[in-house]
Amino acid sequence: MTTKTQPETLQDYLHLTYPITLYPEPDGGYTVMITDLPGCISQGDTIEEAVNNIEDAKKSWIEIAWEYGDPIPSPTRY
């Protein structure tokens, strides 16, 4: 049996891998979100740009939550 450890530091949280959802937009580009982090959403003209942008958004989301002492959800595993 594996024991799951809770992240303890900001860096621990920043290194977590969250699943992303990517939607192609009808007029071009992509919208991308991390549903485990409410309101963590971004976009990009290409898949690569959208993924890079959501990683930046994830980092900001977690840093702000950490700063204010808000709970940071664990990633959902699919």
mmJSON file of the N, C-alpha and C atoms, coordinates in Angstrom:
{"data_MODEL":{"atom_site":{
"group_PDB":["ATOM","ATOM","ATOM","ATOM","ATOM","ATOM","ATOM","ATOM","ATOM","ATOM","ATOM","ATOM","ATOM","ATOM","ATOM","ATOM","ATOM","ATOM","ATOM","ATOM","ATOM","ATOM","ATOM","ATOM","ATOM","ATOM","ATOM","ATOM","ATOM","ATOM","ATOM","ATOM","ATOM","ATOM","ATOM","ATOM","ATOM","ATOM","ATOM","ATOM","ATOM","ATOM","ATOM","ATOM","ATOM","ATOM","ATOM","ATOM","ATOM","ATOM","ATOM","ATOM","ATOM","ATOM","ATOM","ATOM","ATOM","ATOM","ATOM","ATOM","ATOM","ATOM","ATOM","ATOM","ATOM","ATOM","ATOM","ATOM","ATOM","ATOM","ATOM","ATOM","ATOM","ATOM","ATOM","ATOM","ATOM","ATOM","ATOM","ATOM","ATOM","ATOM","ATOM","ATOM","ATOM","ATOM","ATOM","ATOM","ATOM","ATOM","ATOM","ATOM","ATOM","ATOM","ATOM","ATOM","ATOM","ATOM","ATOM","ATOM","ATOM","ATOM","ATOM","ATOM","ATOM","ATOM","ATOM","ATOM","ATOM","ATOM","ATOM","ATOM","ATOM","ATOM","ATOM","ATOM","ATOM","ATOM","ATOM","ATOM","ATOM","ATOM","ATOM","ATOM","ATOM","ATOM","ATOM","ATOM","ATOM","ATOM","ATOM","ATOM","ATOM","ATOM","ATOM","ATOM","ATOM","ATOM","ATOM","ATOM","ATOM","ATOM","ATOM","ATOM","ATOM","ATOM","ATOM","ATOM","ATOM","ATOM","ATOM","ATOM","ATOM","ATOM","ATOM","ATOM","ATOM","ATOM","ATOM","ATOM","ATOM","ATOM","ATOM","ATOM","ATOM","ATOM","ATOM","ATOM","ATOM","ATOM","ATOM","ATOM","ATOM","ATOM","ATOM","ATOM","ATOM","ATOM","ATOM","ATOM","ATOM","ATOM","ATOM","ATOM","ATOM","ATOM","ATOM","ATOM","ATOM","ATOM","ATOM","ATOM","ATOM","ATOM","ATOM","ATOM","ATOM","ATOM","ATOM","ATOM","ATOM","ATOM","ATOM","ATOM","ATOM","ATOM","ATOM","ATOM","ATOM","ATOM","ATOM","ATOM","ATOM","ATOM","ATOM","ATOM","ATOM","ATOM","ATOM","ATOM","ATOM","ATOM","ATOM","ATOM","ATOM","ATOM","ATOM","ATOM","ATOM","ATOM","ATOM","ATOM","ATOM","ATOM"],
"id":[1,2,3,4,5,6,7,8,9,10,11,12,13,14,15,16,17,18,19,20,21,22,23,24,25,26,27,28,29,30,31,32,33,34,35,36,37,38,39,40,41,42,43,44,45,46,47,48,49,50,51,52,53,54,55,56,57,58,59,60,61,62,63,64,65,66,67,68,69,70,71,72,73,74,75,76,77,78,79,80,81,82,83,84,85,86,87,88,89,90,91,92,93,94,95,96,97,98,99,100,101,102,103,104,105,106,107,108,109,110,111,112,113,114,115,116,117,118,119,120,121,122,123,124,125,126,127,128,129,130,131,132,133,134,135,136,137,138,139,140,141,142,143,144,145,146,147,148,149,150,151,152,153,154,155,156,157,158,159,160,161,162,163,164,165,166,167,168,169,170,171,172,173,174,175,176,177,178,179,180,181,182,183,184,185,186,187,188,189,190,191,192,193,194,195,196,197,198,199,200,201,202,203,204,205,206,207,208,209,210,211,212,213,214,215,216,217,218,219,220,221,222,223,224,225,226,227,228,229,230,231,232,233,234],
"type_symbol":["N","C","C","N","C","C","N","C","C","N","C","C","N","C","C","N","C","C","N","C","C","N","C","C","N","C","C","N","C","C","N","C","C","N","C","C","N","C","C","N","C","C","N","C","C","N","C","C","N","C","C","N","C","C","N","C","C","N","C","C","N","C","C","N","C","C","N","C","C","N","C","C","N","C","C","N","C","C","N","C","C","N","C","C","N","C","C","N","C","C","N","C","C","N","C","C","N","C","C","N","C","C","N","C","C","N","C","C","N","C","C","N","C","C","N","C","C","N","C","C","N","C","C","N","C","C","N","C","C","N","C","C","N","C","C","N","C","C","N","C","C","N","C","C","N","C","C","N","C","C","N","C","C","N","C","C","N","C","C","N","C","C","N","C","C","N","C","C","N","C","C","N","C","C","N","C","C","N","C","C","N","C","C","N","C","C","N","C","C","N","C","C","N","C","C","N","C","C","N","C","C","N","C","C","N","C","C","N","C","C","N","C","C","N","C","C","N","C","C","N","C","C","N","C","C","N","C","C","N","C","C","N","C","C"],
"label_atom_id":["N","CA","C","N","CA","C","N","CA","C","N","CA","C","N","CA","C","N","CA","C","N","CA","C","N","CA","C","N","CA","C","N","CA","C","N","CA","C","N","CA","C","N","CA","C","N","CA","C","N","CA","C","N","CA","C","N","CA","C","N","CA","C","N","CA","C","N","CA","C","N","CA","C","N","CA","C","N","CA","C","N","CA","C","N","CA","C","N","CA","C","N","CA","C","N","CA","C","N","CA","C","N","CA","C","N","CA","C","N","CA","C","N","CA","C","N","CA","C","N","CA","C","N","CA","C","N","CA","C","N","CA","C","N","CA","C","N","CA","C","N","CA","C","N","CA","C","N","CA","C","N","CA","C","N","CA","C","N","CA","C","N","CA","C","N","CA","C","N","CA","C","N","CA","C","N","CA","C","N","CA","C","N","CA","C","N","CA","C","N","CA","C","N","CA","C","N","CA","C","N","CA","C","N","CA","C","N","CA","C","N","CA","C","N","CA","C","N","CA","C","N","CA","C","N","CA","C","N","CA","C","N","CA","C","N","CA","C","N","CA","C","N","CA","C","N","CA","C","N","CA","C","N","CA","C","N","CA","C","N","CA","C","N","CA","C","N","CA","C","N","CA","C"],
"label_alt_id":[null,null,null,null,null,null,null,null,null,null,null,null,null,null,null,null,null,null,null,null,null,null,null,null,null,null,null,null,null,null,null,null,null,null,null,null,null,null,null,null,null,null,null,null,null,null,null,null,null,null,null,null,null,null,null,null,null,null,null,null,null,null,null,null,null,null,null,null,null,null,null,null,null,null,null,null,null,null,null,null,null,null,null,null,null,null,null,null,null,null,null,null,null,null,null,null,null,null,null,null,null,null,null,null,null,null,null,null,null,null,null,null,null,null,null,null,null,null,null,null,null,null,null,null,null,null,null,null,null,null,null,null,null,null,null,null,null,null,null,null,null,null,null,null,null,null,null,null,null,null,null,null,null,null,null,null,null,null,null,null,null,null,null,null,null,null,null,null,null,null,null,null,null,null,null,null,null,null,null,null,null,null,null,null,null,null,null,null,null,null,null,null,null,null,null,null,null,null,null,null,null,null,null,null,null,null,null,null,null,null,null,null,null,null,null,null,null,null,null,null,null,null,null,null,null,null,null,null,null,null,null,null,null,null],
"label_comp_id":["MET","MET","MET","THR","THR","THR","THR","THR","THR","LYS","LYS","LYS","THR","THR","THR","GLN","GLN","GLN","PRO","PRO","PRO","GLU","GLU","GLU","THR","THR","THR","LEU","LEU","LEU","GLN","GLN","GLN","ASP","ASP","ASP","TYR","TYR","TYR","LEU","LEU","LEU","HIS","HIS","HIS","LEU","LEU","LEU","THR","THR","THR","TYR","TYR","TYR","PRO","PRO","PRO","ILE","ILE","ILE","THR","THR","THR","LEU","LEU","LEU","TYR","TYR","TYR","PRO","PRO","PRO","GLU","GLU","GLU","PRO","PRO","PRO","ASP","ASP","ASP","GLY","GLY","GLY","GLY","GLY","GLY","TYR","TYR","TYR","THR","THR","THR","VAL","VAL","VAL","MET","MET","MET","ILE","ILE","ILE","THR","THR","THR","ASP","ASP","ASP","LEU","LEU","LEU","PRO","PRO","PRO","GLY","GLY","GLY","CYS","CYS","CYS","ILE","ILE","ILE","SER","SER","SER","GLN","GLN","GLN","GLY","GLY","GLY","ASP","ASP","ASP","THR","THR","THR","ILE","ILE","ILE","GLU","GLU","GLU","GLU","GLU","GLU","ALA","ALA","ALA","VAL","VAL","VAL","ASN","ASN","ASN","ASN","ASN","ASN","ILE","ILE","ILE","GLU","GLU","GLU","ASP","ASP","ASP","ALA","ALA","ALA","LYS","LYS","LYS","LYS","LYS","LYS","SER","SER","SER","TRP","TRP","TRP","ILE","ILE","ILE","GLU","GLU","GLU","ILE","ILE","ILE","ALA","ALA","ALA","TRP","TRP","TRP","GLU","GLU","GLU","TYR","TYR","TYR","GLY","GLY","GLY","ASP","ASP","ASP","PRO","PRO","PRO","ILE","ILE","ILE","PRO","PRO","PRO","SER","SER","SER","PRO","PRO","PRO","THR","THR","THR","ARG","ARG","ARG","TYR","TYR","TYR"],
"label_asym_id":["A","A","A","A","A","A","A","A","A","A","A","A","A","A","A","A","A","A","A","A","A","A","A","A","A","A","A","A","A","A","A","A","A","A","A","A","A","A","A","A","A","A","A","A","A","A","A","A","A","A","A","A","A","A","A","A","A","A","A","A","A","A","A","A","A","A","A","A","A","A","A","A","A","A","A","A","A","A","A","A","A","A","A","A","A","A","A","A","A","A","A","A","A","A","A","A","A","A","A","A","A","A","A","A","A","A","A","A","A","A","A","A","A","A","A","A","A","A","A","A","A","A","A","A","A","A","A","A","A","A","A","A","A","A","A","A","A","A","A","A","A","A","A","A","A","A","A","A","A","A","A","A","A","A","A","A","A","A","A","A","A","A","A","A","A","A","A","A","A","A","A","A","A","A","A","A","A","A","A","A","A","A","A","A","A","A","A","A","A","A","A","A","A","A","A","A","A","A","A","A","A","A","A","A","A","A","A","A","A","A","A","A","A","A","A","A","A","A","A","A","A","A","A","A","A","A","A","A","A","A","A","A","A","A"],
"label_entity_id":["1","1","1","1","1","1","1","1","1","1","1","1","1","1","1","1","1","1","1","1","1","1","1","1","1","1","1","1","1","1","1","1","1","1","1","1","1","1","1","1","1","1","1","1","1","1","1","1","1","1","1","1","1","1","1","1","1","1","1","1","1","1","1","1","1","1","1","1","1","1","1","1","1","1","1","1","1","1","1","1","1","1","1","1","1","1","1","1","1","1","1","1","1","1","1","1","1","1","1","1","1","1","1","1","1","1","1","1","1","1","1","1","1","1","1","1","1","1","1","1","1","1","1","1","1","1","1","1","1","1","1","1","1","1","1","1","1","1","1","1","1","1","1","1","1","1","1","1","1","1","1","1","1","1","1","1","1","1","1","1","1","1","1","1","1","1","1","1","1","1","1","1","1","1","1","1","1","1","1","1","1","1","1","1","1","1","1","1","1","1","1","1","1","1","1","1","1","1","1","1","1","1","1","1","1","1","1","1","1","1","1","1","1","1","1","1","1","1","1","1","1","1","1","1","1","1","1","1","1","1","1","1","1","1"],
"label_seq_id":[1,1,1,2,2,2,3,3,3,4,4,4,5,5,5,6,6,6,7,7,7,8,8,8,9,9,9,10,10,10,11,11,11,12,12,12,13,13,13,14,14,14,15,15,15,16,16,16,17,17,17,18,18,18,19,19,19,20,20,20,21,21,21,22,22,22,23,23,23,24,24,24,25,25,25,26,26,26,27,27,27,28,28,28,29,29,29,30,30,30,31,31,31,32,32,32,33,33,33,34,34,34,35,35,35,36,36,36,37,37,37,38,38,38,39,39,39,40,40,40,41,41,41,42,42,42,43,43,43,44,44,44,45,45,45,46,46,46,47,47,47,48,48,48,49,49,49,50,50,50,51,51,51,52,52,52,53,53,53,54,54,54,55,55,55,56,56,56,57,57,57,58,58,58,59,59,59,60,60,60,61,61,61,62,62,62,63,63,63,64,64,64,65,65,65,66,66,66,67,67,67,68,68,68,69,69,69,70,70,70,71,71,71,72,72,72,73,73,73,74,74,74,75,75,75,76,76,76,77,77,77,78,78,78],
"pdbx_PDB_ins_code":[null,null,null,null,null,null,null,null,null,null,null,null,null,null,null,null,null,null,null,null,null,null,null,null,null,null,null,null,null,null,null,null,null,null,null,null,null,null,null,null,null,null,null,null,null,null,null,null,null,null,null,null,null,null,null,null,null,null,null,null,null,null,null,null,null,null,null,null,null,null,null,null,null,null,null,null,null,null,null,null,null,null,null,null,null,null,null,null,null,null,null,null,null,null,null,null,null,null,null,null,null,null,null,null,null,null,null,null,null,null,null,null,null,null,null,null,null,null,null,null,null,null,null,null,null,null,null,null,null,null,null,null,null,null,null,null,null,null,null,null,null,null,null,null,null,null,null,null,null,null,null,null,null,null,null,null,null,null,null,null,null,null,null,null,null,null,null,null,null,null,null,null,null,null,null,null,null,null,null,null,null,null,null,null,null,null,null,null,null,null,null,null,null,null,null,null,null,null,null,null,null,null,null,null,null,null,null,null,null,null,null,null,null,null,null,null,null,null,null,null,null,null,null,null,null,null,null,null,null,null,null,null,null,null],
"Cartn_x":[0.85,0.0,0.889,0.589,1.351,0.702,1.519,1.014,1.138,0.051,0.044,0.433,1.458,1.882,1.316,0.954,0.406,1.561,1.473,2.505,2.632,3.858,4.082,4.57,5.243,5.812,5.194,5.412,4.948,5.56,6.826,7.485,6.867,6.465,5.779,4.515,3.731,2.497,2.77,3.789,4.107,4.555,5.065,5.534,4.447,3.257,2.163,1.719,1.323,0.837,-0.686,-1.323,-2.782,-3.231,-4.304,-4.827,-5.421,-5.238,-5.787,-6.852,-7.765,-8.786,-8.572,-8.5,-8.198,-9.375,-9.868,-10.995,-10.576,-10.725,-10.505,-11.648,-11.318,-12.327,-12.76,-14.04,-14.556,-13.831,-13.404,-12.736,-11.216,-10.716,-9.275,-8.769,-7.655,-7.074,-7.679,-7.24,-7.644,-7.883,-8.861,-9.079,-8.637,-7.976,-7.445,-7.727,-8.039,-8.335,-7.863,-7.681,-7.416,-8.631,-9.49,-10.751,-10.542,-9.42,-9.147,-8.856,-8.472,-8.164,-9.214,-10.297,-11.411,-10.952,-11.381,-11.048,-9.705,-8.99,-7.676,-7.915,-7.898,-8.226,-7.321,-7.011,-6.185,-6.537,-5.741,-5.97,-4.664,-4.681,-3.52,-3.906,-3.108,-3.366,-3.045,-2.079,-1.706,-1.838,-1.82,-1.871,-0.675,0.505,1.718,1.603,1.131,0.982,-0.053,-1.171,-2.213,-1.681,-0.927,-0.367,0.646,1.5,2.451,1.713,0.653,-0.105,-0.81,-1.341,-2.024,-1.015,0.198,1.23,1.553,1.618,1.832,0.654,-0.569,-1.768,-1.799,-1.417,-1.375,-0.407,0.758,1.771,1.228,0.618,0.055,-1.079,-1.963,-3.098,-2.588,-1.617,-1.097,-0.355,0.462,1.21,0.269,-0.807,-1.758,-2.514,-2.963,-3.659,-2.743,-1.486,-0.508,-0.335,-0.18,0.033,-1.122,-2.355,-3.529,-3.985,-3.293,-3.656,-4.897,-5.258,-6.412,-6.043,-7.021,-6.737,-6.356,-5.405,-4.972,-5.367,-6.311,-6.775,-5.674,-5.741,-4.855,-5.345,-4.433,-4.849,-5.76,-6.738,-7.585,-6.808,-6.913,-6.253,-7.3,-7.082,-8.01,-7.584],
"Cartn_y":[-1.179,0.0,1.233,2.185,3.413,4.503,5.202,6.307,7.587,8.313,9.565,10.692,11.456,12.562,13.865,14.734,16.036,16.991,17.781,18.776,19.721,20.14,20.977,22.379,22.532,23.834,24.342,25.626,26.205,25.462,25.15,24.422,23.042,22.376,21.079,21.243,22.272,22.5,22.864,23.684,24.101,22.932,21.879,20.722,19.666,19.883,18.934,19.019,17.887,17.828,17.743,18.781,18.833,18.506,17.726,17.485,18.772,18.957,20.13,19.694,20.606,20.393,21.446,20.993,21.866,21.838,23.026,23.146,23.946,23.404,24.235,25.236,26.455,27.497,27.539,27.795,27.799,28.789,29.913,30.931,30.796,29.705,29.476,29.647,29.024,29.088,28.056,28.106,27.105,27.766,27.257,27.598,26.401,26.665,25.59,25.92,24.886,25.119,23.962,24.274,23.262,23.264,22.275,22.261,22.068,21.48,21.299,22.625,23.644,24.964,25.938,26.169,26.99,28.344,28.634,29.9,29.917,28.807,28.728,28.385,29.415,29.274,30.183,29.771,30.582,30.24,30.764,30.491,30.654,30.264,30.429,30.194,30.715,30.533,29.12,28.462,27.087,26.246,24.941,24.054,24.323,24.447,24.686,25.985,27.047,28.322,28.216,27.541,27.379,26.602,25.541,24.742,25.572,26.315,27.186,28.23,28.798,29.824,29.264,28.037,27.476,27.123,26.769,26.519,27.802,28.928,30.222,30.561,30.303,30.579,29.696,28.429,27.507,28.019,28.442,28.956,30.164,31.093,32.286,31.913,31.003,30.576,30.011,29.101,28.449,29.453,30.322,31.306,32.246,32.689,33.59,32.86,31.64,30.856,30.635,30.317,30.101,31.385,32.493,33.782,34.14,33.846,34.194,33.074,31.955,30.85,30.098,30.256,29.535,28.07,27.176,25.766,25.559,24.679,24.323,22.87,22.627,21.256,20.363,19.109,18.119,17.826,17.421,17.088,15.866,15.914,14.766,13.816,12.567,11.56,10.922,10.919,10.317,8.928],
"Cartn_z":[0.0,0.0,0.0,-0.88,-1.003,-0.158,0.603,1.4,0.593,0.488,-0.252,0.698,0.326,1.171,0.631,1.544,1.194,0.905,-0.169,-0.424,0.776,1.065,2.24,1.9,0.778,0.438,-0.866,-1.111,-2.368,-3.546,-3.464,-4.56,-4.773,-3.688,-3.823,-4.66,-4.361,-5.103,-6.555,-6.783,-8.152,-9.023,-8.405,-9.167,-9.402,-8.853,-9.099,-10.555,-11.102,-12.477,-12.452,-12.959,-13.036,-14.455,-14.594,-15.948,-16.517,-17.813,-18.483,-19.477,-19.765,-20.777,-21.853,-23.083,-24.222,-25.18,-25.536,-26.465,-27.692,-28.894,-30.08,-30.216,-30.58,-30.763,-32.227,-32.494,-33.868,-34.793,-34.251,-35.065,-35.051,-34.482,-34.4,-32.982,-32.721,-31.39,-30.462,-29.223,-28.235,-26.888,-26.177,-24.779,-23.969,-22.871,-22.031,-20.57,-19.777,-18.367,-17.505,-16.248,-15.227,-14.318,-14.478,-13.737,-12.238,-11.83,-10.404,-9.709,-10.473,-9.921,-10.462,-9.723,-10.225,-10.761,-11.984,-12.618,-13.318,-13.298,-13.96,-15.427,-16.258,-17.671,-18.485,-19.684,-20.571,-22.008,-22.931,-24.352,-25.105,-26.366,-27.231,-28.668,-29.573,-31.002,-31.461,-30.778,-31.095,-29.834,-29.999,-28.83,-27.924,-28.516,-27.728,-26.924,-27.568,-26.878,-25.759,-26.016,-25.004,-23.795,-24.039,-22.939,-22.147,-22.826,-22.123,-21.287,-21.848,-21.133,-19.902,-19.995,-18.826,-17.743,-18.132,-17.11,-16.356,-17.061,-16.403,-15.493,-15.98,-15.186,-13.938,-14.071,-12.929,-11.875,-12.312,-11.387,-10.63,-11.336,-10.697,-9.742,-10.17,-9.341,-8.024,-8.098,-6.895,-6.009,-6.602,-5.808,-5.054,-5.704,-5.049,-3.943,-4.212,-3.192,-1.988,-2.24,-1.161,-0.34,-1.033,-0.367,0.568,0.141,0.932,1.871,1.86,2.731,2.295,1.027,0.492,0.238,0.322,0.037,-1.429,-1.653,-2.998,-3.218,-4.134,-4.359,-4.932,-4.605,-5.21,-6.62,-7.514,-8.871,-8.904,-9.788,-10.051,-10.937,-10.689,-11.543,-12.416,-13.713,-14.67,-14.999],
"occupancy":[1.0,1.0,1.0,1.0,1.0,1.0,1.0,1.0,1.0,1.0,1.0,1.0,1.0,1.0,1.0,1.0,1.0,1.0,1.0,1.0,1.0,1.0,1.0,1.0,1.0,1.0,1.0,1.0,1.0,1.0,1.0,1.0,1.0,1.0,1.0,1.0,1.0,1.0,1.0,1.0,1.0,1.0,1.0,1.0,1.0,1.0,1.0,1.0,1.0,1.0,1.0,1.0,1.0,1.0,1.0,1.0,1.0,1.0,1.0,1.0,1.0,1.0,1.0,1.0,1.0,1.0,1.0,1.0,1.0,1.0,1.0,1.0,1.0,1.0,1.0,1.0,1.0,1.0,1.0,1.0,1.0,1.0,1.0,1.0,1.0,1.0,1.0,1.0,1.0,1.0,1.0,1.0,1.0,1.0,1.0,1.0,1.0,1.0,1.0,1.0,1.0,1.0,1.0,1.0,1.0,1.0,1.0,1.0,1.0,1.0,1.0,1.0,1.0,1.0,1.0,1.0,1.0,1.0,1.0,1.0,1.0,1.0,1.0,1.0,1.0,1.0,1.0,1.0,1.0,1.0,1.0,1.0,1.0,1.0,1.0,1.0,1.0,1.0,1.0,1.0,1.0,1.0,1.0,1.0,1.0,1.0,1.0,1.0,1.0,1.0,1.0,1.0,1.0,1.0,1.0,1.0,1.0,1.0,1.0,1.0,1.0,1.0,1.0,1.0,1.0,1.0,1.0,1.0,1.0,1.0,1.0,1.0,1.0,1.0,1.0,1.0,1.0,1.0,1.0,1.0,1.0,1.0,1.0,1.0,1.0,1.0,1.0,1.0,1.0,1.0,1.0,1.0,1.0,1.0,1.0,1.0,1.0,1.0,1.0,1.0,1.0,1.0,1.0,1.0,1.0,1.0,1.0,1.0,1.0,1.0,1.0,1.0,1.0,1.0,1.0,1.0,1.0,1.0,1.0,1.0,1.0,1.0,1.0,1.0,1.0,1.0,1.0,1.0,1.0,1.0,1.0,1.0,1.0,1.0],
"B_iso_or_equiv":[0.0,0.0,0.0,0.0,0.0,0.0,0.0,0.0,0.0,0.0,0.0,0.0,0.0,0.0,0.0,0.0,0.0,0.0,0.0,0.0,0.0,0.0,0.0,0.0,0.0,0.0,0.0,0.0,0.0,0.0,0.0,0.0,0.0,0.0,0.0,0.0,0.0,0.0,0.0,0.0,0.0,0.0,0.0,0.0,0.0,0.0,0.0,0.0,0.0,0.0,0.0,0.0,0.0,0.0,0.0,0.0,0.0,0.0,0.0,0.0,0.0,0.0,0.0,0.0,0.0,0.0,0.0,0.0,0.0,0.0,0.0,0.0,0.0,0.0,0.0,0.0,0.0,0.0,0.0,0.0,0.0,0.0,0.0,0.0,0.0,0.0,0.0,0.0,0.0,0.0,0.0,0.0,0.0,0.0,0.0,0.0,0.0,0.0,0.0,0.0,0.0,0.0,0.0,0.0,0.0,0.0,0.0,0.0,0.0,0.0,0.0,0.0,0.0,0.0,0.0,0.0,0.0,0.0,0.0,0.0,0.0,0.0,0.0,0.0,0.0,0.0,0.0,0.0,0.0,0.0,0.0,0.0,0.0,0.0,0.0,0.0,0.0,0.0,0.0,0.0,0.0,0.0,0.0,0.0,0.0,0.0,0.0,0.0,0.0,0.0,0.0,0.0,0.0,0.0,0.0,0.0,0.0,0.0,0.0,0.0,0.0,0.0,0.0,0.0,0.0,0.0,0.0,0.0,0.0,0.0,0.0,0.0,0.0,0.0,0.0,0.0,0.0,0.0,0.0,0.0,0.0,0.0,0.0,0.0,0.0,0.0,0.0,0.0,0.0,0.0,0.0,0.0,0.0,0.0,0.0,0.0,0.0,0.0,0.0,0.0,0.0,0.0,0.0,0.0,0.0,0.0,0.0,0.0,0.0,0.0,0.0,0.0,0.0,0.0,0.0,0.0,0.0,0.0,0.0,0.0,0.0,0.0,0.0,0.0,0.0,0.0,0.0,0.0,0.0,0.0,0.0,0.0,0.0,0.0],
"pdbx_formal_charge":[null,null,null,null,null,null,null,null,null,null,null,null,null,null,null,null,null,null,null,null,null,null,null,null,null,null,null,null,null,null,null,null,null,null,null,null,null,null,null,null,null,null,null,null,null,null,null,null,null,null,null,null,null,null,null,null,null,null,null,null,null,null,null,null,null,null,null,null,null,null,null,null,null,null,null,null,null,null,null,null,null,null,null,null,null,null,null,null,null,null,null,null,null,null,null,null,null,null,null,null,null,null,null,null,null,null,null,null,null,null,null,null,null,null,null,null,null,null,null,null,null,null,null,null,null,null,null,null,null,null,null,null,null,null,null,null,null,null,null,null,null,null,null,null,null,null,null,null,null,null,null,null,null,null,null,null,null,null,null,null,null,null,null,null,null,null,null,null,null,null,null,null,null,null,null,null,null,null,null,null,null,null,null,null,null,null,null,null,null,null,null,null,null,null,null,null,null,null,null,null,null,null,null,null,null,null,null,null,null,null,null,null,null,null,null,null,null,null,null,null,null,null,null,null,null,null,null,null,null,null,null,null,null,null],
"auth_seq_id":[1,1,1,2,2,2,3,3,3,4,4,4,5,5,5,6,6,6,7,7,7,8,8,8,9,9,9,10,10,10,11,11,11,12,12,12,13,13,13,14,14,14,15,15,15,16,16,16,17,17,17,18,18,18,19,19,19,20,20,20,21,21,21,22,22,22,23,23,23,24,24,24,25,25,25,26,26,26,27,27,27,28,28,28,29,29,29,30,30,30,31,31,31,32,32,32,33,33,33,34,34,34,35,35,35,36,36,36,37,37,37,38,38,38,39,39,39,40,40,40,41,41,41,42,42,42,43,43,43,44,44,44,45,45,45,46,46,46,47,47,47,48,48,48,49,49,49,50,50,50,51,51,51,52,52,52,53,53,53,54,54,54,55,55,55,56,56,56,57,57,57,58,58,58,59,59,59,60,60,60,61,61,61,62,62,62,63,63,63,64,64,64,65,65,65,66,66,66,67,67,67,68,68,68,69,69,69,70,70,70,71,71,71,72,72,72,73,73,73,74,74,74,75,75,75,76,76,76,77,77,77,78,78,78],
"auth_comp_id":["MET","MET","MET","THR","THR","THR","THR","THR","THR","LYS","LYS","LYS","THR","THR","THR","GLN","GLN","GLN","PRO","PRO","PRO","GLU","GLU","GLU","THR","THR","THR","LEU","LEU","LEU","GLN","GLN","GLN","ASP","ASP","ASP","TYR","TYR","TYR","LEU","LEU","LEU","HIS","HIS","HIS","LEU","LEU","LEU","THR","THR","THR","TYR","TYR","TYR","PRO","PRO","PRO","ILE","ILE","ILE","THR","THR","THR","LEU","LEU","LEU","TYR","TYR","TYR","PRO","PRO","PRO","GLU","GLU","GLU","PRO","PRO","PRO","ASP","ASP","ASP","GLY","GLY","GLY","GLY","GLY","GLY","TYR","TYR","TYR","THR","THR","THR","VAL","VAL","VAL","MET","MET","MET","ILE","ILE","ILE","THR","THR","THR","ASP","ASP","ASP","LEU","LEU","LEU","PRO","PRO","PRO","GLY","GLY","GLY","CYS","CYS","CYS","ILE","ILE","ILE","SER","SER","SER","GLN","GLN","GLN","GLY","GLY","GLY","ASP","ASP","ASP","THR","THR","THR","ILE","ILE","ILE","GLU","GLU","GLU","GLU","GLU","GLU","ALA","ALA","ALA","VAL","VAL","VAL","ASN","ASN","ASN","ASN","ASN","ASN","ILE","ILE","ILE","GLU","GLU","GLU","ASP","ASP","ASP","ALA","ALA","ALA","LYS","LYS","LYS","LYS","LYS","LYS","SER","SER","SER","TRP","TRP","TRP","ILE","ILE","ILE","GLU","GLU","GLU","ILE","ILE","ILE","ALA","ALA","ALA","TRP","TRP","TRP","GLU","GLU","GLU","TYR","TYR","TYR","GLY","GLY","GLY","ASP","ASP","ASP","PRO","PRO","PRO","ILE","ILE","ILE","PRO","PRO","PRO","SER","SER","SER","PRO","PRO","PRO","THR","THR","THR","ARG","ARG","ARG","TYR","TYR","TYR"],
"auth_asym_id":["A","A","A","A","A","A","A","A","A","A","A","A","A","A","A","A","A","A","A","A","A","A","A","A","A","A","A","A","A","A","A","A","A","A","A","A","A","A","A","A","A","A","A","A","A","A","A","A","A","A","A","A","A","A","A","A","A","A","A","A","A","A","A","A","A","A","A","A","A","A","A","A","A","A","A","A","A","A","A","A","A","A","A","A","A","A","A","A","A","A","A","A","A","A","A","A","A","A","A","A","A","A","A","A","A","A","A","A","A","A","A","A","A","A","A","A","A","A","A","A","A","A","A","A","A","A","A","A","A","A","A","A","A","A","A","A","A","A","A","A","A","A","A","A","A","A","A","A","A","A","A","A","A","A","A","A","A","A","A","A","A","A","A","A","A","A","A","A","A","A","A","A","A","A","A","A","A","A","A","A","A","A","A","A","A","A","A","A","A","A","A","A","A","A","A","A","A","A","A","A","A","A","A","A","A","A","A","A","A","A","A","A","A","A","A","A","A","A","A","A","A","A","A","A","A","A","A","A","A","A","A","A","A","A"],
"auth_atom_id":["N","CA","C","N","CA","C","N","CA","C","N","CA","C","N","CA","C","N","CA","C","N","CA","C","N","CA","C","N","CA","C","N","CA","C","N","CA","C","N","CA","C","N","CA","C","N","CA","C","N","CA","C","N","CA","C","N","CA","C","N","CA","C","N","CA","C","N","CA","C","N","CA","C","N","CA","C","N","CA","C","N","CA","C","N","CA","C","N","CA","C","N","CA","C","N","CA","C","N","CA","C","N","CA","C","N","CA","C","N","CA","C","N","CA","C","N","CA","C","N","CA","C","N","CA","C","N","CA","C","N","CA","C","N","CA","C","N","CA","C","N","CA","C","N","CA","C","N","CA","C","N","CA","C","N","CA","C","N","CA","C","N","CA","C","N","CA","C","N","CA","C","N","CA","C","N","CA","C","N","CA","C","N","CA","C","N","CA","C","N","CA","C","N","CA","C","N","CA","C","N","CA","C","N","CA","C","N","CA","C","N","CA","C","N","CA","C","N","CA","C","N","CA","C","N","CA","C","N","CA","C","N","CA","C","N","CA","C","N","CA","C","N","CA","C","N","CA","C","N","CA","C","N","CA","C","N","CA","C","N","CA","C","N","CA","C","N","CA","C","N","CA","C"],
"pdbx_PDB_model_num":[1,1,1,1,1,1,1,1,1,1,1,1,1,1,1,1,1,1,1,1,1,1,1,1,1,1,1,1,1,1,1,1,1,1,1,1,1,1,1,1,1,1,1,1,1,1,1,1,1,1,1,1,1,1,1,1,1,1,1,1,1,1,1,1,1,1,1,1,1,1,1,1,1,1,1,1,1,1,1,1,1,1,1,1,1,1,1,1,1,1,1,1,1,1,1,1,1,1,1,1,1,1,1,1,1,1,1,1,1,1,1,1,1,1,1,1,1,1,1,1,1,1,1,1,1,1,1,1,1,1,1,1,1,1,1,1,1,1,1,1,1,1,1,1,1,1,1,1,1,1,1,1,1,1,1,1,1,1,1,1,1,1,1,1,1,1,1,1,1,1,1,1,1,1,1,1,1,1,1,1,1,1,1,1,1,1,1,1,1,1,1,1,1,1,1,1,1,1,1,1,1,1,1,1,1,1,1,1,1,1,1,1,1,1,1,1,1,1,1,1,1,1,1,1,1,1,1,1,1,1,1,1,1,1]
}}}
